[in-house]
Amino acid sequence: MRVRTRAVSCVLAGTLVAVAFASTAFAQMPKGMAGTWKLNAAKSTFSPGPAPKSMTIVYTPAGDALTIAVDVVPAAGDAQKWAMTAAYDGKDHPVTGNPDADTISMKRINETTGESTFKKAGKVMAVNTRVISADGKTLTITTKGTTSDGKPRHDVAVYDKQP
């Protein structure tokens, strides 16, 4: 009986540890962020503009980090695919495919808000603040920074969660 109790205790402890590790990404990721989000250009503002023709962002938990995949069709030029995997640890992580950034660092502000800093060659290009609405259906990303040609940038991009 004693051996069986120890075995059950070990299995229970192991299960609790596994659940704790598996939920780490969700604990760090702002609530409701995981999933696919499409730009609602009619509700968004881009300064200096123009707005992209389309933009989709997919957030996926990846262990204790978050994988972000962005498909964007700019107002002019070829379609772009950006990718990055980063933790909410404030450290720089690589970005691929984005002509204006080669690293991202992220921090969680609260349950529904996160902040990302994009850099190119060590210089801060943009700081994004992401806020998920109370109903989890809208993601608003406010971007402040500098365009690749040195102009001040202030965008408020509104995204709708996809089913």
Backbone torsions as a table, in degrees:
resi	resn	phi	psi	omega
1	MET	NA	-39.1	-179.2
2	ARG	-65.3	-39.7	178.6
3	VAL	-64.6	-42.4	-179.8
4	ARG	-64.4	-40.4	178.5
5	THR	-62.5	-42.7	177.9
6	ARG	-63.3	-42.3	-179.9
7	ALA	-62.7	-43.9	179.0
8	VAL	-64.1	-40.8	178.6
9	SER	-63.1	-41.6	178.9
10	CYS	-64.9	-43.1	179.2
11	VAL	-64.3	-43.3	179.4
12	LEU	-62.8	-45.4	179.3
13	ALA	-62.6	-43.6	178.6
14	GLY	-62.1	-40.5	178.8
15	THR	-64.3	-43.0	179.3
16	LEU	-62.8	-41.5	177.9
17	VAL	-63.8	-43.9	179.8
18	ALA	-62.2	-43.2	178.8
19	VAL	-63.9	-40.8	179.1
20	ALA	-61.5	-44.9	179.4
21	PHE	-67.7	-40.9	-178.3
22	ALA	-65.9	-30.4	-178.0
23	SER	-89.3	-0.3	-178.4
24	THR	-57.8	-47.1	-178.7
25	ALA	-62.5	-40.9	179.7
26	PHE	-69.7	-31.3	177.5
27	ALA	-67.1	-35.8	-179.3
28	GLN	-84.5	-37.7	-177.2
29	MET	-68.8	132.0	175.7
30	PRO	-53.4	141.5	-175.1
31	LYS	-54.4	128.3	175.4
32	GLY	82.8	3.2	-175.7
33	MET	-73.4	-36.3	-176.6
34	ALA	-56.1	135.3	178.4
35	GLY	131.0	-168.5	-176.9
36	THR	-107.1	134.6	-177.7
37	TRP	-127.8	132.5	178.4
38	LYS	-114.6	138.2	179.7
39	LEU	-62.2	133.2	171.8
40	ASN	-104.9	89.7	-174.2
41	ALA	-61.0	-31.5	-178.5
42	ALA	-65.2	-28.1	-179.3
43	LYS	-98.3	0.0	-174.1
44	SER	-105.5	158.1	173.8
45	THR	-131.4	139.4	-179.2
46	PHE	-129.7	119.7	178.8
47	SER	-128.1	115.3	20.8
48	PRO	-87.2	-3.6	178.6
49	GLY	76.6	-179.0	-3.0
50	PRO	-78.2	169.0	178.4
51	ALA	-69.3	150.8	172.6
52	PRO	-64.1	155.5	176.0
53	LYS	-66.5	-38.9	176.7
54	SER	-159.5	157.9	178.1
55	MET	-158.4	131.3	176.9
56	THR	-128.5	135.0	177.9
57	ILE	-122.4	132.7	176.4
58	VAL	-118.6	121.7	177.2
59	TYR	-105.1	125.8	-178.2
60	THR	-132.9	127.7	174.9
61	PRO	-61.3	140.8	179.4
62	ALA	-140.0	83.2	-176.0
63	GLY	65.2	-124.6	178.7
64	ASP	-92.4	14.0	-178.5
65	ALA	-123.6	-172.4	-178.4
66	LEU	-135.6	128.2	174.5
67	THR	-96.1	131.9	-179.5
68	ILE	-121.3	124.7	176.5
69	ALA	-119.2	127.0	-176.9
70	VAL	-121.9	128.2	171.5
71	ASP	-114.3	120.4	-177.7
72	VAL	-134.1	138.0	171.2
73	VAL	-111.9	105.1	-178.9
74	PRO	-67.8	166.5	178.7
75	ALA	-59.4	-33.1	177.1
76	ALA	-138.1	141.9	178.0
77	GLY	103.4	-177.5	-175.7
78	ASP	-80.6	155.2	175.0
79	ALA	-60.7	149.8	-178.9
80	GLN	-127.9	148.9	173.5
81	LYS	-126.6	118.5	178.1
82	TRP	-107.1	150.7	177.0
83	ALA	-147.1	145.5	177.3
84	MET	-161.6	149.8	171.8
85	THR	-129.0	122.5	-175.6
86	ALA	-145.5	151.7	174.8
87	ALA	-100.1	161.2	175.2
88	TYR	-82.5	64.4	-174.9
89	ASP	-122.0	2.2	179.4
90	GLY	75.4	2.8	-179.5
91	LYS	-95.1	153.7	177.5
92	ASP	-74.1	133.1	177.2
93	HIS	-126.6	148.3	-175.7
94	PRO	-68.2	146.2	174.5
95	VAL	-120.0	135.2	175.8
96	THR	-117.0	145.3	173.7
97	GLY	86.8	-11.7	-179.1
98	ASN	-93.4	116.9	-177.2
99	PRO	-68.1	-16.0	-176.2
100	ASP	-106.6	2.9	-178.7
101	ALA	-153.9	141.7	174.6
102	ASP	-119.7	-8.4	173.6
103	THR	-141.4	158.6	174.0
104	ILE	-136.1	141.5	168.4
105	SER	-126.7	144.4	-175.1
106	MET	-130.6	149.8	170.9
107	LYS	-143.3	148.3	178.9
108	ARG	-92.6	128.8	179.8
109	ILE	-88.3	-49.3	177.7
110	ASN	-159.1	-165.4	-173.8
111	GLU	-59.2	-31.3	-176.1
112	THR	-120.2	7.5	-173.9
113	THR	-132.1	136.3	175.1
114	GLY	-135.9	159.9	179.9
115	GLU	-130.4	137.7	178.3
116	SER	-126.0	139.1	174.9
117	THR	-116.3	122.1	178.8
118	PHE	-101.3	133.9	179.0
119	LYS	-126.7	152.1	172.9
120	LYS	-128.3	119.8	-178.3
121	ALA	52.9	37.9	176.6
122	GLY	86.5	-9.8	-178.9
123	LYS	-95.4	130.6	177.7
124	VAL	-65.9	123.6	178.9
125	MET	-102.9	-33.9	-177.5
126	ALA	-159.3	146.8	171.0
127	VAL	-120.5	121.1	179.4
128	ASN	-103.9	134.0	170.6
129	THR	-114.1	119.6	-178.1
130	ARG	-105.0	127.5	179.5
131	VAL	-128.5	127.7	177.4
132	ILE	-97.8	133.2	-179.1
133	SER	-63.4	160.8	-178.7
134	ALA	-58.6	-34.0	-179.9
135	ASP	-85.3	-3.2	177.0
136	GLY	74.4	10.4	-176.1
137	LYS	-99.9	-13.7	-175.8
138	THR	-129.5	135.2	175.3
139	LEU	-118.5	124.7	177.5
140	THR	-112.9	123.7	178.3
141	ILE	-113.8	114.1	176.9
142	THR	-97.8	123.1	-177.7
143	THR	-114.8	128.4	173.5
144	LYS	-125.8	134.2	-179.8
145	GLY	171.3	-144.6	-175.6
146	THR	-133.5	137.6	175.8
147	THR	-73.3	168.1	-178.7
148	SER	-62.7	-22.6	177.5
149	ASP	-98.9	16.4	170.8
150	GLY	88.4	5.7	179.2
151	LYS	-83.6	147.1	174.4
152	PRO	-63.0	144.0	-176.7
153	ARG	-128.6	134.4	173.7
154	HIS	-146.0	106.6	-178.8
155	ASP	-116.9	146.9	169.0
156	VAL	-126.8	101.5	-177.1
157	ALA	-102.5	127.2	-178.4
158	VAL	-108.1	129.5	-178.3
159	TYR	-120.3	144.5	176.3
160	ASP	-103.7	133.6	177.9
161	LYS	-71.7	137.1	-179.8
162	GLN	-94.2	145.3	-179.7
163	PRO	-65.6	NA	NA
